[in-house]
Amino acid sequence: MAQPSPRTGHQAGKRLRVGDQPAARAMMLGLVMLVTALVLLAPLSVIFAEAFRQGIGAYLEALARPDTLYATGLTLFVALLCVPINVAFGIAAAWTVTKFSFPGRSLLLAVVELPFSISPIVAGVAYLFVYGAQGLLGPFLMEHDIKILFAIPAIVLASLFVTAPFVVRELVPLMMAQGRDAEEAAVTLGASGFQVLRYVTLPNVSLALLYGAALCNARVMGEFGAVSIVSGNIRGQTSTLPLQVELLYQDSQVVAAFAAATLLVGVALFTLVAKFLIERAQHKRQERVTVDTLDG
């Protein structure tokens, strides 16, 4: 009777997985580190190196430029408007999709997530055909002296469009996984719809809601494509921070451009830190739920 080979016996005792071999693991790790260094770390390093090339004084002076200060203030203003609106819309849309059964529910969710698959440039052009002088609502707006395009309202509308799915995308999977049992029990006990939302649903999805809001904020402050089309990129009037970076770079003011860019990088880094903290809080919450279940 033939004896099993050592290799066959090893495979029977321990199932090999992709990446178990040291050579494969080292090659994969090296490839990931190389791509990370070339695609992520190198550009970020260049941004900060160029921003501080002439010293901290020149960096602060670049940030204190009146047009850069205005662009920063406008960007913050748009974010303060868009994030709460998208949070409210995301809660309402996720609640509707996950807690109610109605024809076209999947279609509604697909429409809400449509901005993920549409180029921001296309979205900006679409706004031109709706609110422009020759657009669908253009004659009405001109007749009533209402200015949408090449003004702050257009920036807000375009930012709302491109960021609409972020909160919904974070809430829907979690609400679907939780089901409707807790809400139905609360209704049985006499709770109103608003009370169910406030005391039952939102506490269970609060961390996902915060993460969605952080992503929405980062996208609002960093949006370029759609905003550049509908705003006209007028320096000191409709120029947001990403547009200001482009204007400064085109004017060969490299230090000022990269100094403004560091503010956007700061927003991205803040989002990453928020993501890490939220994920850690979610992990700790899951551990507490597991311990409580085992103790019970």
Secondary structure as UniProt FT lines:
FT   HELIX           6..13
FT   TURN            18..19
FT   HELIX           22..36
FT   HELIX           37..41
FT   HELIX           42..51
FT   TURN            52..54
FT   HELIX           56..63
FT   HELIX           66..99
FT   TURN            103..104
FT   HELIX           105..112
FT   HELIX           114..116
FT   HELIX           120..131
FT   TURN            133..134
FT   HELIX           138..143
FT   TURN            144..145
FT   TURN            149..150
FT   HELIX           152..163
FT   HELIX           165..178
FT   HELIX           181..188
FT   TURN            189..190
FT   HELIX           193..196
FT   HELIX           197..201
FT   HELIX           202..222
FT   HELIX           225..231
FT   TURN            235..238
FT   HELIX           241..250
FT   TURN            251..252
FT   HELIX           254..295
//
